[in-house]
């Protein structure tokens, strides 16, 4: 029987005679005699637990567990109170009858809220059956909320069934509320009134409220899950070389970008410990901005927590586990400190250093030189370059190498901010600043980056109003939240970036010229990949090492030739994505031209044809350039198998196992043997 199937099987002692029988049995228990005749078994068991706990049956009032600020803090920490208020507001008159009150308790038996008949509220307050009172069974004996928590089931305690005499003029119908994610009891709903007004229907009403509240929590979790998976999808696209875990508020891993699931399997093997650790990382988050975290369960890998909030609380998040190792100081803190943040300043999420600005081209040496110079100052920096050239990597590298390296690094994509919310997101807003504003207000990106660095990507996409406000911040060093009149001083270093021609943007009026001159104190232009082709093979090998793979892999010379010849409109980001795609789809130890995306393969064929050569195997090179890639791969497989005396040697030549070779032959409709032949088609 669960909490919502608990309509009493035993008859409630509602009449005077029934109450007299219960009172006699209670008196016998206090004298040390046998008790139980005419009393429900669950009540007798509760009486005995109360006696063993040392509860005095003459207790005049319950102890006060919470008061003042402590009570308010506990209310704010309970994420079910606001949904409960919505449930009660919908049908308040139908839930609370005359001479009754409705109360909500936390999982420790502390009353957090009460509503109902004023006279009843006043009378029950005399025994501290009021917000702040502690009503656990081991504190005040048998009572509705406390016994419901002890049994983890709904219970209706009437009159003399209470263990303490002062409670016996009342009845309490109490129902536990369970967290839909964990199944644990998080609250108790109680409908209480005078003993004479007791009716079995009271438990039905309390159950209806508990069920409605659980449905609200389930719907909220479903909405949170949807937003969490959207965040997860965004982060997996942004960090394809890293492992991204989507973690709900209970610590469950809902999604894992590691294609081999090594990380999730290891966490699942640790069972409840891993789930608890994941939940603790969320609970310890100090900011709604991303922050670097460490924990022994994550090993030596650097990790960034991207929290997801609801109603101003962190309710879930994504963990980005970097392919890089955490610094030694972070690893030491993971094993010696109970805190999960990388530093005393929240929001520090830099994953890249100057070492990540890879490349031996002269232009990249100049980029690194300028980056080191920028890191020594607090002046604004403007980063220019095409999309995908690595502007955020450069921004993080400058921040990491600067004296602000232990402070927050907050990144904002200005193009992704809704124009009507742009100023609120950047500067924050006070409570009730506009329709739809959060009741508790919000901290803007500038304030979140105080003491650190704010990276404004796609700066030319800011609205004119936001550009004017940003200019004022740069001039005055302070912000004013929407809805407030008081300025807040800030210590923020600005790094801005754009892929536009900034001078054309200024000429067109998309970017204020005074703002441009404020930002263009130090500027660095990142070269497109096609202008440093000598770096492409090294970058490709670097991304290959980062990509998760079941077997060690390498590139064929033909692939490196094809990669170096391509113009890369998406630059470094596109190269990384292409390499990771090849690894994900190939089963070979050597990646060849057949593993390239069609656009690159066609480009390689075109370049090779123009040069009078071919990057494809000889068996395929004679085919027309527009041949189907599946046919080309099938022909290549035929060629390799026919050229070797055994299947084992053919598999070795392809860099795969024999079982994989047999599967490939089957996939292309071929039968094994020295003379490979196609199976007849039906």
C-alpha positions as CSV (number, residue, x, y, z in Angstrom):
1,X,0.0,0.0,0.0
2,X,1.5,3.3,-1.0
3,X,1.0,6.8,0.4
4,X,-2.0,7.5,-1.7
5,X,-3.8,4.1,-1.2
6,X,-4.1,4.6,2.5
7,X,-7.8,5.1,3.3
8,X,-7.9,3.4,6.7
9,X,-8.8,-0.2,6.6
10,X,-9.5,-0.1,10.4
11,X,-12.5,1.8,11.7
12,X,-11.6,5.4,12.9
13,X,-12.5,6.0,16.6
14,X,-14.9,8.8,15.8
15,X,-17.7,8.4,18.4
16,X,-17.6,9.1,22.1
17,X,-17.6,5.4,23.0
18,X,-14.8,4.6,20.6
19,X,-12.7,7.5,22.0
20,X,-13.4,6.3,25.5
21,X,-12.1,2.8,24.6
22,X,-8.9,4.3,23.1
23,X,-8.4,6.6,26.1
24,X,-8.6,3.6,28.5
25,X,-6.1,1.6,26.4
26,X,-3.8,4.7,26.4
27,X,-4.0,5.0,30.2
28,X,-3.1,1.3,30.6
29,X,-0.1,1.8,28.4
30,X,1.1,4.6,30.6
31,X,0.7,2.5,33.7
32,X,2.8,-0.2,32.1
33,X,-0.1,-2.6,31.4
34,X,-0.9,-4.3,28.1
35,X,-2.6,-2.0,25.6
36,X,-4.1,-2.6,22.3
37,X,-7.7,-3.8,22.7
38,X,-10.0,-1.7,20.6
39,X,-7.1,0.4,19.2
40,X,-5.7,0.2,15.7
41,X,-2.4,-1.7,15.5
42,X,-0.5,1.2,13.8
43,X,-1.5,3.5,16.7
44,X,-0.4,1.0,19.4
45,X,2.9,0.6,17.6
46,X,3.3,4.4,17.4
47,X,2.5,4.7,21.2
48,X,5.3,2.2,22.0
49,X,7.8,4.1,19.7
50,X,6.9,7.3,21.5
51,X,7.4,5.8,24.9
52,X,10.7,4.3,23.9
53,X,11.8,7.7,22.6
54,X,11.2,9.2,26.0
55,X,8.4,11.5,25.0
56,X,6.5,12.9,28.0
57,X,2.7,12.3,27.6
58,X,2.2,15.5,29.6
59,X,4.1,17.7,27.1
60,X,2.4,21.0,27.1
61,X,3.5,22.1,23.6
62,X,5.8,21.0,20.8
63,X,9.3,22.4,20.6
64,X,10.1,25.3,18.2
65,X,12.6,24.1,15.7
66,X,12.6,27.1,13.3
67,X,12.0,30.8,13.8
68,X,12.6,34.1,12.1
69,X,15.3,34.0,9.4
70,X,15.9,30.3,9.9
71,X,12.3,29.5,9.1
72,X,12.4,31.8,6.0
73,X,15.6,30.1,4.8
74,X,14.1,26.7,5.2
75,X,11.0,27.8,3.3
76,X,13.2,29.1,0.5
77,X,15.2,25.9,0.3
78,X,12.0,23.7,-0.2
79,X,11.3,23.7,-3.9
80,X,7.9,22.2,-3.4
81,X,6.3,25.1,-1.4
82,X,5.7,27.3,-4.5
83,X,3.9,24.5,-6.4
84,X,1.9,23.8,-3.3
85,X,0.8,27.4,-3.2
86,X,-0.4,27.1,-6.7
87,X,-2.4,23.9,-5.9
88,X,-4.1,25.6,-2.9
89,X,-4.8,28.8,-4.8
90,X,-6.7,26.9,-7.4
91,X,-9.2,25.3,-5.1
92,X,-8.6,26.8,-1.6
93,X,-12.3,26.8,-0.6
94,X,-12.7,23.2,-1.5
95,X,-9.8,22.0,0.5
96,X,-10.0,23.7,3.9
97,X,-13.4,23.4,5.7
98,X,-14.8,25.2,8.7
99,X,-12.9,24.7,12.0
100,X,-9.9,23.2,10.1
101,X,-6.4,24.3,9.0
102,X,-4.1,23.0,6.3
103,X,-0.4,22.7,7.1
104,X,2.7,21.7,5.2
105,X,5.7,20.0,6.9
106,X,9.2,19.2,5.7
107,X,10.8,15.8,5.8
108,X,12.0,16.4,9.4
109,X,8.5,17.1,10.7
110,X,8.9,20.9,10.9
111,X,5.8,22.9,10.0
112,X,6.6,25.4,7.2
113,X,3.2,26.9,6.3
114,X,-0.4,26.9,7.7
115,X,-3.7,28.3,6.4
116,X,-7.3,28.0,7.3
117,X,-9.9,29.0,9.9
118,X,-8.4,31.8,12.0
119,X,-9.8,30.5,15.3
120,X,-8.4,27.1,14.7
121,X,-5.0,28.5,13.8
122,X,-5.0,30.5,17.0
123,X,-6.0,27.6,19.2
124,X,-3.4,25.2,17.7
125,X,-0.7,27.8,18.0
126,X,-1.0,27.4,21.8
127,X,0.6,24.0,21.4
128,X,3.0,25.2,18.7
129,X,1.1,23.5,16.0
130,X,2.2,26.4,13.9
131,X,5.0,27.3,11.4
132,X,8.4,26.5,13.0
133,X,7.0,23.8,15.4
134,X,8.6,20.4,15.4
135,X,6.1,17.5,15.1
136,X,8.3,14.5,14.4
137,X,7.1,11.4,16.3
138,X,10.2,11.0,18.4
139,X,9.8,14.7,19.5
140,X,6.1,14.9,20.3
141,X,4.8,11.3,20.2
142,X,2.0,10.0,18.0
143,X,0.5,12.6,15.8
144,X,-0.6,12.9,12.2
145,X,2.5,14.5,10.5
146,X,5.1,12.8,12.7
147,X,3.5,9.3,12.4
148,X,3.0,9.7,8.7
149,X,6.8,10.4,8.4
150,X,7.6,7.4,10.6
151,X,5.4,5.0,8.6
152,X,6.1,6.7,5.2
153,X,2.4,6.3,4.7
154,X,-0.8,8.4,5.1
155,X,-2.4,8.2,8.5
156,X,-5.4,9.8,10.3
157,X,-4.9,10.2,14.0
158,X,-8.0,11.1,15.9
159,X,-8.4,12.4,19.5
160,X,-7.2,10.0,22.1
161,X,-5.0,8.2,19.6
162,X,-2.4,11.0,20.1
163,X,0.3,10.1,22.6
164,X,0.4,13.4,24.4
165,X,-2.7,14.5,26.3
166,X,-2.6,18.1,25.0
167,X,-3.1,16.9,21.4
168,X,-6.1,14.7,22.1
169,X,-8.7,17.3,21.5
170,X,-7.6,17.4,17.8
171,X,-7.6,15.1,14.7
172,X,-4.8,15.1,12.0
173,X,-5.2,13.6,8.5
174,X,-1.6,13.5,7.1
175,X,-0.3,12.3,3.7
176,X,3.4,12.1,2.7
177,X,4.5,13.8,-0.6
178,X,7.2,12.0,-2.5
179,X,9.9,13.4,-4.8
180,X,9.0,12.1,-8.3
181,X,12.7,11.7,-9.1
182,X,13.9,9.8,-6.0
183,X,10.7,8.4,-4.5
184,X,11.8,9.9,-1.1
185,X,9.3,11.6,1.2
186,X,10.0,15.4,1.0
187,X,6.9,16.8,2.7
188,X,3.7,16.0,4.5
189,X,0.3,17.6,3.9
190,X,-1.9,17.7,7.0
191,X,-5.5,18.7,7.4
192,X,-6.3,19.2,11.1
193,X,-9.2,20.3,13.2
194,X,-11.2,19.7,16.4
195,X,-11.8,16.1,17.4
196,X,-15.6,16.6,17.1
197,X,-15.2,17.6,13.5
198,X,-13.2,14.6,12.4
199,X,-14.5,12.7,9.4
200,X,-12.8,10.0,7.1
201,X,-13.2,12.5,4.2
202,X,-10.4,14.6,5.7
203,X,-7.8,12.0,4.7
204,X,-9.3,11.9,1.2
205,X,-8.9,15.7,0.9
206,X,-5.3,15.6,2.2
207,X,-4.6,12.8,-0.3
208,X,-6.0,14.9,-3.1
209,X,-3.7,17.8,-2.3
210,X,-0.7,15.5,-2.0
211,X,-1.5,13.9,-5.4
212,X,-2.0,17.3,-7.0
213,X,1.4,18.5,-5.6
214,X,3.2,15.4,-6.8
215,X,1.7,15.9,-10.3
216,X,3.0,19.5,-10.3
217,X,6.5,18.3,-9.3
218,X,6.4,15.6,-12.0
219,X,5.4,18.2,-14.6
220,X,8.1,20.6,-13.4
221,X,10.7,17.8,-13.6
222,X,9.6,17.0,-17.1
223,X,9.9,20.6,-18.2
224,X,13.3,20.8,-16.5
225,X,14.4,17.6,-18.3
226,X,13.5,19.0,-21.6
227,X,15.5,22.2,-21.0
228,X,18.4,20.1,-19.6
229,X,18.5,18.0,-22.8
230,X,18.4,21.2,-24.9
231,X,21.4,22.5,-22.9
232,X,23.1,19.1,-23.3
233,X,22.6,19.2,-27.1
234,X,24.1,22.7,-27.3
235,X,27.1,21.8,-25.2
236,X,27.8,18.6,-27.1
237,X,27.9,20.6,-30.3
238,X,30.1,23.2,-28.7
239,X,32.6,20.8,-27.1
240,X,32.6,17.8,-29.5
241,X,36.0,16.6,-28.2
242,X,34.9,16.5,-24.6
243,X,32.5,14.3,-22.7
244,X,29.2,16.0,-21.7
245,X,27.0,14.5,-19.0
246,X,23.4,15.7,-18.4
247,X,22.7,15.4,-14.7
248,X,19.3,15.9,-13.0
249,X,18.9,17.3,-9.5
250,X,19.0,13.8,-8.0
251,X,22.4,13.1,-9.5
252,X,21.2,10.8,-12.3
253,X,23.1,10.9,-15.6
254,X,20.3,11.3,-18.2
255,X,22.6,11.6,-21.2
256,X,26.2,11.0,-22.0
257,X,28.1,12.1,-25.1
258,X,30.8,9.6,-24.7
259,X,30.1,7.2,-27.6
260,X,31.7,4.3,-25.7
261,X,29.9,5.2,-22.5
262,X,33.1,4.6,-20.5
263,X,32.4,7.5,-18.2
264,X,28.8,6.6,-17.5
265,X,29.6,2.9,-17.0
266,X,32.2,3.9,-14.4
267,X,29.8,6.1,-12.6
268,X,27.1,3.5,-12.7
269,X,29.5,1.0,-11.3
270,X,29.9,3.2,-8.2
271,X,26.1,3.2,-7.7
272,X,24.6,5.4,-5.1
273,X,28.0,7.0,-4.3
274,X,28.3,8.4,-7.8
275,X,24.7,9.6,-7.8
276,X,25.1,11.4,-4.5
277,X,28.4,13.0,-5.7
278,X,26.7,14.3,-8.8
279,X,23.8,15.8,-6.8
280,X,26.3,17.4,-4.3
281,X,28.1,19.1,-7.2
282,X,24.8,20.8,-8.1
283,X,24.0,21.6,-4.5
284,X,27.4,23.2,-4.0
285,X,27.2,25.4,-7.1
286,X,27.8,29.0,-6.0
287,X,26.6,30.7,-9.1
288,X,24.1,30.3,-11.9
289,X,27.0,30.8,-14.2
290,X,29.2,27.9,-15.3
291,X,32.0,27.0,-12.9
292,X,35.0,24.6,-12.9
293,X,34.5,21.7,-10.5
294,X,36.6,18.8,-9.2
295,X,35.7,15.6,-7.5
296,X,37.6,12.3,-6.9
297,X,35.0,10.4,-8.9
298,X,35.9,12.4,-12.0
299,X,39.5,11.4,-11.7
300,X,42.1,13.8,-13.1
301,X,40.0,15.3,-15.8
302,X,39.1,19.0,-15.7
303,X,35.3,19.5,-15.6
304,X,33.0,22.5,-15.9
305,X,29.5,22.5,-14.4
306,X,26.9,24.4,-16.4
307,X,23.9,24.8,-14.0
308,X,20.3,24.9,-15.1
309,X,18.0,27.0,-12.9
310,X,14.3,27.1,-12.3
311,X,12.6,29.8,-10.1
312,X,16.1,31.1,-9.2
313,X,17.3,27.6,-8.0
314,X,19.8,25.3,-9.5
315,X,17.8,22.2,-10.4
316,X,20.0,20.3,-12.9
317,X,23.1,20.8,-15.0
318,X,25.6,19.5,-17.5
319,X,29.1,18.4,-16.7
320,X,31.7,19.0,-19.4
321,X,34.6,16.6,-18.8
322,X,37.6,18.0,-20.7
323,X,40.0,15.8,-22.6
324,X,42.7,17.7,-20.7
325,X,43.8,17.0,-17.2
326,X,42.9,19.3,-14.3
327,X,45.8,21.3,-12.9
328,X,47.6,19.8,-10.0
329,X,46.2,22.3,-7.6
330,X,42.7,21.4,-8.7
331,X,43.4,17.7,-8.4
332,X,44.7,18.2,-4.9
333,X,41.6,20.1,-3.9
334,X,39.4,17.4,-5.3
335,X,40.8,15.0,-2.7
336,X,41.3,17.3,0.3
337,X,38.5,19.8,0.2
338,X,34.7,19.3,0.6
339,X,34.0,22.2,-1.8
340,X,33.5,21.6,-5.4
341,X,34.4,24.9,-6.9
342,X,37.7,25.6,-8.6
343,X,38.3,28.8,-6.6
344,X,36.7,31.2,-4.2
345,X,35.2,33.1,-7.2
346,X,32.3,31.3,-8.9
347,X,32.0,31.1,-12.6
348,X,35.6,30.2,-13.5
349,X,35.2,28.0,-16.5
350,X,38.3,28.5,-18.6
351,X,39.3,25.3,-20.3
352,X,42.0,26.7,-22.6
353,X,45.4,28.1,-22.1
354,X,48.0,29.6,-24.5
355,X,49.2,26.1,-25.2
356,X,45.8,25.4,-26.9
357,X,46.6,28.1,-29.5
358,X,48.2,25.4,-31.7
359,X,50.0,26.1,-34.9
360,X,53.5,26.8,-36.2
361,X,52.5,29.3,-38.9
362,X,54.0,32.7,-38.5
363,X,50.6,34.2,-38.1
364,X,49.9,32.0,-35.1
365,X,53.2,32.8,-33.5
366,X,52.1,36.5,-33.7
367,X,48.7,35.7,-32.2
368,X,50.4,34.0,-29.2
369,X,52.8,36.9,-28.8
370,X,49.9,39.4,-28.8
371,X,47.9,37.2,-26.4
372,X,50.7,37.2,-23.9
373,X,51.0,41.0,-24.1
374,X,47.2,41.4,-23.6
375,X,47.3,39.1,-20.6
376,X,49.6,41.5,-18.8
377,X,47.1,44.4,-19.0
378,X,43.5,45.1,-18.0
379,X,42.7,46.9,-21.2
380,X,39.8,45.9,-23.4
381,X,40.6,43.5,-26.2
382,X,38.9,43.1,-29.5
383,X,39.2,39.7,-31.3
384,X,38.6,39.6,-35.0
385,X,38.3,36.6,-37.3
386,X,36.0,34.4,-39.3
387,X,33.6,32.0,-37.6
388,X,35.4,29.0,-36.2
389,X,38.9,30.4,-36.0
390,X,39.0,30.0,-32.2
391,X,38.1,33.4,-30.8
392,X,36.7,32.0,-27.5
393,X,39.8,29.8,-27.1
394,X,41.9,32.9,-27.5
395,X,39.7,34.8,-25.0
396,X,40.0,32.1,-22.4
397,X,43.7,31.8,-23.0
398,X,44.2,35.6,-22.3
399,X,42.0,35.3,-19.1
400,X,43.9,32.2,-17.9
401,X,47.3,33.9,-18.3
402,X,46.2,37.2,-16.7
403,X,46.2,38.1,-13.0
404,X,42.4,37.5,-13.2
405,X,43.0,33.9,-14.0
406,X,41.4,32.7,-10.7
407,X,38.4,34.9,-11.3
408,X,35.2,34.3,-13.2
409,X,35.2,34.0,-17.0
410,X,31.7,34.6,-18.3
411,X,31.0,34.2,-22.0
412,X,28.0,35.8,-23.7
413,X,26.9,35.2,-27.2
414,X,25.3,38.6,-28.0
415,X,23.7,37.2,-31.2
416,X,21.8,34.6,-29.1
417,X,20.3,37.1,-26.6
418,X,16.7,38.1,-27.3
419,X,16.7,41.8,-28.0
420,X,13.9,42.6,-25.5
421,X,15.9,40.8,-22.7
422,X,19.4,41.8,-23.8
423,X,19.9,44.6,-21.2
424,X,18.3,42.5,-18.4
425,X,20.6,39.6,-19.2
426,X,23.7,41.8,-19.3
427,X,23.0,44.1,-16.4
428,X,20.5,42.1,-14.3
429,X,17.1,43.4,-13.0
430,X,15.5,44.1,-9.7
431,X,12.4,42.4,-8.4
432,X,9.3,43.3,-10.4
433,X,11.4,45.5,-12.9
434,X,9.1,44.4,-15.8
435,X,6.3,42.1,-16.6
436,X,7.6,38.5,-16.4
437,X,10.6,39.5,-14.3
438,X,11.7,37.0,-11.7
439,X,10.3,37.8,-8.3
440,X,13.7,37.6,-6.7
441,X,15.4,39.6,-9.4
442,X,18.5,38.4,-11.2
443,X,22.2,38.9,-11.4
444,X,23.4,40.0,-14.8
445,X,26.4,38.8,-16.7
446,X,28.5,41.8,-15.8
447,X,27.9,41.3,-12.1
448,X,28.6,37.5,-12.5
449,X,32.0,38.4,-14.0
450,X,32.9,40.9,-11.3
451,X,36.6,40.4,-10.5
452,X,37.1,38.4,-13.7
453,X,36.6,38.6,-17.4
454,X,33.4,39.1,-19.5
455,X,33.7,37.8,-23.1
456,X,31.2,39.4,-25.4
457,X,31.1,37.3,-28.6
458,X,29.4,38.7,-31.7
459,X,29.5,42.2,-30.2
460,X,28.2,43.8,-33.4
461,X,24.8,42.1,-32.8
462,X,24.1,44.1,-29.6
463,X,21.0,46.4,-29.9
464,X,21.7,50.2,-30.0
465,X,20.4,50.6,-26.5
466,X,22.6,47.8,-25.1
467,X,25.6,49.3,-26.9
468,X,24.9,52.6,-25.3
469,X,24.6,50.9,-21.8
470,X,27.8,49.0,-22.5
471,X,29.7,52.2,-23.4
472,X,28.6,53.7,-20.1
473,X,29.8,50.7,-18.2
474,X,33.2,51.0,-19.9
475,X,33.4,54.7,-19.1
476,X,32.1,54.7,-15.5
477,X,33.1,51.2,-14.3
478,X,29.6,50.6,-12.8
479,X,26.2,49.2,-13.7
480,X,22.6,49.9,-12.7
481,X,20.2,47.0,-12.7
482,X,16.9,47.5,-14.5
483,X,14.4,48.7,-11.9
484,X,17.0,50.2,-9.6
485,X,18.4,53.7,-9.2
486,X,21.6,52.7,-7.3
487,X,24.8,52.1,-9.3
488,X,27.0,49.1,-8.5
489,X,30.8,49.5,-9.0
490,X,32.3,46.7,-11.0
491,X,35.8,45.4,-11.7
492,X,35.4,43.6,-15.0
493,X,37.9,43.1,-17.9
494,X,36.1,43.1,-21.3
495,X,37.1,40.9,-24.2
496,X,34.9,41.4,-27.3
497,X,34.8,39.4,-30.5
498,X,33.1,39.6,-33.9
499,X,33.4,37.8,-37.3
500,X,32.1,40.9,-39.1
501,X,34.2,43.6,-40.8
502,X,34.1,46.0,-37.9
503,X,34.8,49.1,-40.0
504,X,32.0,48.2,-42.3
505,X,29.7,47.6,-39.3
506,X,30.6,51.0,-38.0
507,X,30.0,52.6,-41.4
508,X,26.6,50.9,-41.6
509,X,25.6,52.0,-38.1
510,X,25.4,48.5,-36.7
511,X,28.2,49.2,-34.3
512,X,28.6,52.6,-32.6
513,X,31.9,54.2,-33.5
514,X,32.6,55.4,-30.0
515,X,32.0,51.9,-28.6
516,X,34.3,50.5,-31.3
517,X,37.1,52.8,-30.3
518,X,36.6,51.9,-26.6
519,X,36.9,48.2,-27.4
520,X,39.6,48.5,-30.0
521,X,42.4,49.4,-27.6
522,X,44.1,46.0,-28.1
523,X,43.1,43.9,-31.1
524,X,44.1,40.5,-32.4
525,X,43.1,39.0,-35.7
526,X,42.9,35.2,-36.0
527,X,43.9,34.0,-39.4
528,X,41.5,31.6,-41.3
529,X,42.7,28.0,-41.6
530,X,43.1,28.3,-45.4
531,X,45.9,30.9,-44.8
532,X,47.9,28.5,-42.6
533,X,47.6,25.2,-44.3
534,X,50.9,24.0,-42.9
535,X,49.1,23.7,-39.5
536,X,46.2,21.5,-40.8
537,X,48.0,18.1,-40.4
538,X,49.1,18.8,-36.8
539,X,45.7,20.1,-35.9
540,X,44.0,17.1,-37.4
541,X,46.3,14.7,-35.4
542,X,45.5,16.7,-32.3
543,X,41.8,16.3,-32.8
544,X,42.2,12.7,-33.6
545,X,43.9,12.1,-30.2
546,X,41.0,13.9,-28.5
547,X,38.3,11.8,-30.2
548,X,37.0,8.7,-28.3
549,X,37.9,5.6,-30.3
550,X,37.8,1.8,-29.7
551,X,41.2,1.4,-31.4
552,X,44.2,3.6,-32.1
553,X,43.7,5.4,-35.4
554,X,45.8,7.3,-37.8
555,X,45.3,9.1,-41.1
556,X,46.4,7.9,-44.5
557,X,48.6,10.2,-46.5
558,X,45.8,10.6,-49.0
559,X,43.5,11.9,-46.2
560,X,46.1,14.5,-45.0
561,X,46.5,15.6,-48.5
562,X,42.8,16.1,-48.9
563,X,42.4,17.9,-45.6
564,X,45.3,20.3,-46.4
565,X,43.8,21.1,-49.9
566,X,40.4,22.0,-48.5
567,X,39.5,25.7,-47.9
568,X,37.7,25.1,-44.6
569,X,34.9,27.8,-44.6
570,X,34.2,26.7,-41.0
571,X,37.9,26.9,-40.1
572,X,39.3,25.1,-37.0
573,X,35.8,24.2,-35.7
574,X,34.9,22.5,-39.0
575,X,38.2,20.6,-39.1
576,X,37.6,19.3,-35.6
577,X,34.0,18.2,-36.4
578,X,35.1,16.5,-39.6
579,X,37.8,14.5,-37.7
580,X,35.4,13.5,-35.0
581,X,32.9,12.4,-37.6
582,X,35.4,10.2,-39.3
583,X,36.4,8.5,-36.1
584,X,32.8,7.9,-35.1
585,X,31.8,6.3,-38.4
586,X,35.0,4.4,-39.2
587,X,36.0,1.0,-37.9
588,X,39.5,1.0,-39.4
589,X,42.8,1.7,-37.7
590,X,43.6,3.9,-40.7
591,X,41.2,6.6,-41.8
592,X,41.1,6.8,-45.6
593,X,39.4,9.0,-48.2
594,X,36.3,6.9,-48.0
595,X,35.8,8.1,-44.4
596,X,35.8,11.8,-45.5
597,X,32.4,13.6,-45.9
598,X,31.2,13.7,-49.5
599,X,32.0,17.4,-50.0
600,X,35.7,16.9,-49.0
601,X,35.9,13.7,-50.9
602,X,34.6,15.4,-54.1
603,X,37.0,18.3,-53.5
604,X,39.9,16.0,-53.1
605,X,39.0,14.1,-56.3
606,X,38.7,17.4,-58.2
607,X,42.1,18.7,-56.9
608,X,43.8,15.4,-57.7
609,X,42.3,15.3,-61.2
610,X,43.5,18.8,-61.8
611,X,47.0,17.8,-60.7
612,X,46.9,14.6,-62.8
613,X,46.9,12.3,-59.7
614,X,44.4,10.6,-57.6
615,X,44.1,10.1,-53.8
616,X,41.9,7.1,-54.3
617,X,43.3,3.5,-54.6
618,X,44.2,2.4,-58.1
619,X,41.3,0.0,-58.2
620,X,38.9,2.9,-57.8
621,X,40.8,5.8,-59.4
622,X,39.7,4.8,-62.9
623,X,36.0,5.2,-61.9
624,X,34.4,8.6,-62.8
625,X,34.8,11.3,-60.1
626,X,31.0,11.3,-59.6
627,X,30.8,7.6,-58.7
628,X,28.7,6.6,-55.7
629,X,30.9,6.5,-52.6
630,X,29.3,3.2,-51.5
631,X,30.3,1.7,-54.9
632,X,33.8,3.1,-54.4
633,X,34.1,1.6,-50.9
634,X,32.8,-1.8,-52.2
635,X,35.3,-1.8,-55.0
636,X,38.1,-0.9,-52.5
637,X,37.1,-3.8,-50.3
638,X,37.0,-6.2,-53.3
639,X,40.5,-5.0,-54.3
640,X,42.1,-5.5,-50.9
641,X,40.6,-9.0,-50.2
642,X,41.4,-10.2,-53.7
643,X,45.0,-9.0,-53.3
644,X,45.7,-11.1,-50.1
645,X,45.8,-14.9,-49.8
646,X,43.9,-15.0,-46.4
647,X,41.2,-13.1,-44.8
648,X,43.4,-12.5,-41.8
649,X,46.0,-10.7,-44.0
650,X,43.2,-8.7,-45.8
651,X,41.9,-7.6,-42.4
652,X,45.4,-6.6,-41.2
653,X,45.9,-4.6,-44.4
654,X,42.6,-2.8,-43.7
655,X,43.6,-2.3,-40.0
656,X,40.5,-4.1,-38.8
657,X,39.7,-7.4,-37.2
658,X,38.5,-10.5,-39.2
659,X,35.1,-10.3,-37.6
660,X,34.8,-6.7,-38.7
661,X,35.9,-7.6,-42.2
662,X,33.3,-10.3,-42.5
663,X,30.6,-7.8,-41.4
664,X,31.8,-5.3,-44.0
665,X,31.6,-8.0,-46.7
666,X,28.1,-8.8,-45.7
667,X,27.1,-5.2,-45.6
668,X,28.2,-4.8,-49.3
669,X,26.7,-8.0,-50.4
670,X,30.0,-9.8,-50.9
671,X,31.0,-13.4,-50.0
672,X,34.5,-14.1,-48.6
673,X,37.3,-15.8,-50.5
674,X,40.3,-15.1,-52.5
675,X,38.1,-14.4,-55.4
676,X,35.5,-12.1,-53.9
677,X,32.2,-12.2,-55.6
678,X,28.9,-10.5,-55.3
679,X,26.0,-12.4,-54.0
680,X,23.0,-12.6,-56.4
681,X,20.4,-10.0,-55.7
682,X,16.8,-11.0,-55.2
